[in-house]
Amino acid sequence: MKAKNFFFQAIDRVILETILKKDTNKDIWDFLKKKYQGTSRVKRAQLQTLRKEFEILHMKFEETVDDYFARTLSIANRMRIHGEKL
């Protein structure tokens, strides 16, 4: 019951409505893992998209260096999350 209570406190209300129907903590965990982790094919596709975005990355005309750097780091961090070694 404690684990379920922690799930209910930590999860957004929209998602909470979908997990209320789950019976066990393992069912909740598996659902969340599948929803947010995705399959390996999905991860590869997302990583491929991020690689392409990183390769064609260029500074926009009116963009500051800080904004460009932040955008570059954002892409690099998303690539790292998907398992890319930079």
C-alpha positions in Angstrom: 0.0 0.0 0.0 2.9 2.4 0.7 4.3 1.9 -2.7 1.0 2.6 -4.4 0.6 5.7 -2.2 4.0 7.0 -3.4 3.0 6.4 -7.0 -0.2 8.3 -6.5 1.5 11.2 -4.9 4.3 11.5 -7.5 2.3 11.0 -10.7 0.4 13.6 -12.7 -3.4 13.5 -12.4 -3.9 12.6 -16.1 -1.6 9.6 -15.8 -3.0 8.7 -12.4 -6.4 8.1 -13.9 -4.9 5.4 -16.2 -3.0 3.6 -13.4 -5.9 3.5 -11.0 -7.2 0.4 -12.8 -3.9 -1.5 -12.2 -4.0 -4.0 -9.3 -0.4 -4.4 -8.3 2.6 -2.2 -7.9 4.4 -4.3 -10.6 1.5 -3.7 -13.0 1.8 0.1 -12.4 5.6 0.0 -12.8 5.5 -2.0 -16.0 2.8 0.3 -17.4 4.9 3.4 -16.6 8.1 1.8 -17.9 6.5 0.9 -21.2 4.8 4.3 -21.6 7.9 6.4 -20.9 10.8 4.1 -22.0 9.4 2.9 -25.2 10.5 -0.1 -27.3 14.0 -0.4 -28.7 12.7 0.4 -32.2 11.1 3.6 -31.0 14.3 4.6 -29.2 16.4 3.9 -32.3 14.1 6.0 -34.4 14.2 8.9 -31.9 18.0 8.7 -31.7 18.2 8.7 -35.5 16.0 11.8 -35.6 18.2 13.5 -32.9 21.4 12.6 -34.8 20.1 14.2 -37.9 18.9 17.3 -36.0 22.4 17.5 -34.4 24.1 17.2 -37.8 22.1 20.0 -39.4 22.3 22.2 -36.4 23.4 25.8 -37.2 23.1 29.1 -35.5 20.1 31.2 -36.6 20.6 34.7 -37.8 19.1 36.5 -34.8 20.0 33.8 -32.2 22.4 34.6 -29.4 25.3 32.4 -28.6 23.7 31.4 -25.3 20.5 30.4 -27.0 22.4 28.4 -29.7 24.5 26.7 -27.0 21.4 25.9 -24.9 19.7 24.3 -28.0 22.8 22.3 -28.8 23.0 21.0 -25.2 19.4 20.1 -25.2 19.8 17.9 -28.3 23.0 16.4 -26.9 21.3 15.6 -23.6 18.3 14.0 -25.3 20.7 11.9 -27.4 22.5 10.8 -24.2 19.2 9.8 -22.6 18.6 7.5 -25.6 22.0 5.9 -25.2 24.2 7.8 -27.5 27.8 8.3 -26.4 29.1 11.8 -27.4 
